[in-house]
Amino acid sequence: MPSLTRPPGPRKKPLWGDLWNFRRDPIKFLTEAGSYGDIVFLKLGNQDIYLLNHPDFIKEVLVNQPRSFHKGRGLQRSKRLLGEGLLTSEEDFHKRQRRLVQPAFHRQRIANYAKVMVDYAVRSRESWQAGTTISIGEEMMRLTLGIVAKTLFDADVEKDADELGEAMSVFVKSFDFLTLPFVEILEKLPFPRVRAFNNARDLLDKTIYRIINERRAKGEDIGDLMSMLLIAQDEEGDGKGMSDLQIRDEVMTLFIAGHETTANALTWTWYLLSQHPKVEARVWQEIDQVLEGHLPTAGDYPNLRYLEMVLSESMRLYPPAWVIGRRVVKECQVGGYTLPINSIAFMSQYLMHHDKRYFPEPDKFDPERWTVEAREKRPKYSYFPFGGGIRQCIGEPYAWMEGVLLLATIAQKWKLSLAPGSKVEVQPMITLRTKNDIPMIVSLRPKY
């Protein structure tokens, strides 16, 4: 079947095209662009972009033709921090590394992480006092940072949490800078953002190499990811293990991805619960019925079904990963159109999750969308907060259990209310953050 001509899209702008409109308000820009159809052609600077706005076409890229695509410009530039980790590596090397890391995310091993997750959540909730105001985003970042360090690397970084959290925040805030045209030249100049990024990378490297050296010196296999990385041998490939640099890259990737996205999802969930008292009350009822006063365990997780529905709906409205970019490395066809080499396929979770074809009243917070019956009526890639195909997030089962258990542990004791006068806005960066942190008032919750 011959390919169609170039798909429809906004009228081409001179010089930089729509690049500046995209950078100024990417969600608004992509939402408006999506009105042109299920495949839309965009010109961002000198880059040809194909916005895919239909589940079948997203599946085509992520599942059916993944070898025709590599990661987009943004994540390629992220190699300045992440190196050749799972998020940025490609083809055979990525396949090898995923094979070596996968055992750390086996179902039974994830269940073993549950106690650490709950213990850290208890430590957080017990540090709060009724009547005080907390910055919920900062609290969730600190909590998930401690958990990922302990569960995956058996490292207690609590004393360094604020400093490490700030370093990771610098990286996230630098993402726009990393994707600027001519950034290779700009980063050689003494801009404050360049210095801040380099300092943040140095601090993270220092921490991670310290952990690697401490664990090599001990020589113990204690069953966490770091143990596996240190002793792993690629039995299906060359039989070799990982160098310190390769371990560093995987640790850095999981260190950042393993707490940033979950913290954002939790922050948005607390905000949504504070705005929907009926949903909040039902969450408390489920917690009291399932837990009967004890702390949650891995065994309780499957029974906290409504809480998982709440988290699912939160990630629909505010997906932590809000857009995926793939660079075409082999000419291919999607939806009857030819995508040429070096063009970019854009797939936006935010757009799909707000598409009224699959989610009527898309701006409404409604956890009932996530009953088994409702899920089965929708095409799979109308909802893809963790990506899909061979590059689907390796930590997805870990993230689901962590999110539900942390929500249950904290909501078991506290009600969080949005502070009066707070303005809540999205800030799309490498993840979907809040523009300003969300102040929440802590109070004891009712019992059911």
N, C-alpha and C positions, 0 to 999 in steps of 0.2 A: 504493500500500500504506500503510495507516494506521500511524503510529508506535506502538511499544509504550510502556507506562508507564515510569516511571523505572527504570533498571537497579538490580540488587541492590548492596549495599554494607554496610559496618559500621554498626552502630546509631548513630544521630545522637547526638552529645554536646551538652550545653547550652552556651550562650554561644559560645566560640571553636571549638566542634566539635573536630576532631582536629588543629587547627593546631599545638598545642604538641607533640603526639606526633610529628607530621611533622618539625617543626624539630629535635627532640631526636635523632631517628634516622631520617632520611628513607628510607634503603634498607630498613631493617627494616619500617617502616610500609607502604611501597609493596608489599613482598614479601608481607606479611600481607594487604593489601587485594586483591592479585592473586588470592588464593585464592577470591574471590567470583565470578570468571568472566572472560570476555574483555572485557566492558565493565562498569566498576564506578563507582558514584556515591559521591563523597566530599564532605564539607563541611569546608572548611578556613577557619575564621573565618566570614565572611559570603560566601565564594566557593564557587560550585558547580563541582566538578571531575568530569570524566569520564575515568577511567583506561582507556586503550585497551591491551588486553593480547593482541592478536592481529595477525599481520603484515598481514592483509587490511584491518583497520581503520586501521592505521598508514599503509598505502599510500593509503587513502581520503582521509586528511587531507593527507598530504604531496604526493601525486601527483594524485589525481583531483579534489579540491575545494580546492586551495590558496587560491583567491580568497575562500573563506569564512572564512579565518583570518588573524590577525595574530600577531606574536610575543607571548609571554606577559609577565606583569607584571615578571618578573625582568630580562629583556633590555630592556624598555621603560625600566626604571629605570636600566639601564646607560648610557643616553644621557647621563647626567651626566658620563661619561668618554668614551664612544665617539662621541657625537654621532650624526649621521645616516650612519654607515658601513654597509657591506654587511650586517653582523650585525643591525642594529637598524632600518634604513630599510624602508619598505613600498611596495608597489604600483608605480606608474609611476616614482617616483624611484629605487627599488631597481633596477628593470629598467634604467634609464638608467645608473646607476653600475656595475652588473655588466657592462654592455656596454663601458664605458670601461676597466674593470679587466681583463676577460677576456684580452686579448692577452698580458699579462704571464705568464699561466699556460699558454700554448701549449706543446705537447709539446716542440718543439725548444728553446724558451727554457728550460724546466725542465731539459732535458739540459745546457744551458750552465751551470746553477747547480751541477752536480755537483762540479766541481773546487773551488769555494769550500767546499762542504759537507765534502769530504774533507780539504782543507787545514786547516780549523778543527778537525776531529776529530783530525788528526795533532798539531796544536798542543796539544790537550788531553791526548792520551794520552802525549805526550812530557814533559809536566809532572808526570806521576805517577812514583812510585818503588816498586819492589817492596818489600813488607813494610809499607807505610804504609796507613792507613785514610782513606778519602775519604767525604764525604757525597754519595752518588750523585745525589740530587735536585738539590742545589745545582750540582753539576758539569754536569748535563744542562741545567738552566735557563740557566746561563752560556753553554754551548756553543750552544744553539739560539737564544738571544738574539743572539749575535754573528753567526750565520749569517743570520738573517732580516734583520738590519740591513744586512749586506753584500750579500746577493743581491738584495734588493728595493729598497734605497735607496742602495747603494754607500757606506754609512757605516760607519766603524770605531768602534764604541762600546765597545771592550774596556776602555778606561780608566775608563769610566763603568758597566761592566756590573753591578758589585755594587750600586751605588746605584739603577740602573734596575731591576734584578731585584727589589730590595726594594720599590720603588715599585709594581711590578706585583703583587707578592705582597700588598701592602696592599689593592690593588683587589680581588683575588680573595677575600681574607679579609673584605672589607667587603660582599660580595654578600649575605650573610644580613641584614645591617643594612639594606641598600637595599630589601629586600623586606618589611620589617616594616610592619604597619599604621601609618598616620599618620606615615610616615617624612618626609613633606614638612614636618611640624611639628618632628619630632625633629632633623632636620638643621640647623635654625636655632639649635639650642641648643649650648652649648660643650662637647659631649661629646668625649673624646679620640679616639674613632673617627672623628668628623666632621672634626676637625682633621687627623688622619693621612691621611684620604682626600683632603681638599683639598690638602694638601701634596704628596701623591703625584701628583695630577692636574697640579699646577703644574709639578712637576719633569718629568713626561712631556711636557707642552705645550712647555716651554722647549726640551727636546731636539729635539722634532719640528719646531717652527717654525724652530729653528736650521738643521736639515737642509734644510728647504724654502727658506729664504733663501739658504743657500750655493749650492744648486743653481740657483735663479733667477738668481743673480749670474753663475754660470758660463755658463748658457745652452746647455749641451751636451746632446745626446741620446746617452747612453752605453748605451742599450738595457735599462735596468733599469725597474722599476715606476715609480719616481719620475719618470724621464724621460717615460714614457708619460702619467702623470697631469698633468704640467706642460704637455704639448703636445696632449693629447687633445682632440678635438672630436667632439661627438655628431652624426655625419653622418646617423644614422637619426632623430634628434629635432630639437632646436632649433639644432643647429650650433654651440652654445657650448661652451666649455671649463669647467674647474672653478675655483672660487675657492680662495683659500688655506685657508679654513675647510673646504670640501669635501675638499680634499686632506688636510688635517690629520685629518679624521674617518676617511678610508680608511686613512691611514698608521697611525693609532692602533689601528684595528681589526686590521689585519694584523700590526702590531708585537706586539700582545698575543696574538691568536689564533694567529699564526704561530710562536710559540715555546712558549706555555704547554701546549697540548695535546700537542705532540710530545715535549716534555720529560717530561711525566707518563707517556706511553706508553713511552718509553725507560726511565724509572726502574722501572716495573713489570716491564718485560721483563728487565732485569738481575736483579731480585729473583727472578723465576721461573726464569731460567737457573741461578741459584745453587742453587736447590732441586731441580733436575732434571738431574743429571750426564749421563744418557744423551742427553738433548736437546742439552745443551751440547756434548758430544763430537761429535755429528752436525753441529752448527753449525760447529765448528772444521774438521771434515773437508771440508765444502762450501767454506768459505773458502779452504782450502789448495788444493783441486782447481780451483776457479774462478779464483782470483787468481794462483796459482803464484808467490807472493812479492811481486807488485807491488801498489801501492795500487789500490783499486777505482775504477772510472770509471763514467760513465753507461752505457757499453756492457756493463759487467759486471752491472748491476742486474737485467736480466731472467733472468740465469743463477743468481742467488742465490735460487732458488725456495724452498728450505727455510727460509731466514732470513725470507723474507716470510711463510711459513706460521706461523713462531714469533711474528712481530709481530702477525699476524691473531688468533692465539689469545690473545695477551696483551691485545689490545684487546677481545676477547670477555669475558674474565674481569674486566678492569679498564678499561672504556671511558672514555676521558678526558671525553667528553661523555656523561653518564650519564642525563640526562632532558631531554626537549624539552617545552616548554609552548606551546600555541597558544590565543589568545583568539578566540572565535567572534564574527565581525563580521556574518555573514549566517547566519540559521537554516538548519540543514542536518540531514540524517539520516546516521547511521553505524550500521551493523549493526541497522537497524530502529528505533533510538532517535533522537528529536529532540534535538539539541544547541541550546539556546536562545542568543540573542545575549548576550554578556558572560560566558557560562560558559567554562571552560578545559578544553581537551583535553590530558591528560598522556600522553606516550609515553616509556617508560623503556627506554633501551638496556640498562641493567643487568638489568632484569627479563627482557626478551626474550632477552638473551644467556645467561641462566641458566635458560631454560625447557627442561625435560627433554623436551618434545615434539619439540624441534628439536635439542637438544644433550644426548643421554644422558650420565649422570654429569656434570652441568653444572659441578660444582666441580673437576673433574679437568682438569689442564693437558695437552692433547693436540693438538699441531700437526697430526696426521693428519686432523683435522676439515676441513683446508683443502686437501685434494687436489681436483682438478677434479671428480672423480666425487662426492665428498662434498658439495661446494658445490651441484651441480646438483640434489641431492635435497631441498634445503631451499628454502622460500619466501624471496623476496628480503628482505623486511623482517623476517625473523627475526634479521637482523644488519644494523645501520645505524649504524656508529660515526661516519659523516660526515653523518648526516641523509639527506635525499632530496628529489626533486622540484626545483622551481624555486629552493628555498633550500638545495640541497645545497652543502656547503662548496666554495668555489671553489678552495681550495688542496689538495684531496684528492690529486691526482697528485704534487704537490710534497711533501706529507707522507709518502706511501708511499716515494718515492725517498730522501728525507732519512733516514727511520727506518732503512731497510735499509742504506744506505751508512755511516751513523754506527755502527751495530752491527757491520758488517763491519770497518770501519777499527779500531775499538777492540778487538774480539775477535780480530783478527789478531795482536795482541801480548799482551793481558792476559786473565787469569782474574779475575773479581770474585766474592768469597765474602762471604756475610753475616757480619758480626761477631757473635761468640758473645753470647748474652743479648739480642739485639735483638728488640724487639716491633714487628711490622709490622701496621698497621691502616689501613683506608681512612678518608678524611675527605671526604665528599661536599660540595663547595662549588659554585661555578659550574662547576668541573671536578672530576674524581675524583682528589684528591691523596692522598698518604700522611699519616697523622695526625702522625707525627714523621718526620724525614728518616731514610733508611736508610743506616747506615754499612756500607761494603764494604771488605774487605781486598784490596789489589792484589797479584797475583803473576803471574809469567810463565807463559804457558799452554803446554801440550804441543804438539808438532807432529805432523801426520799425513801 
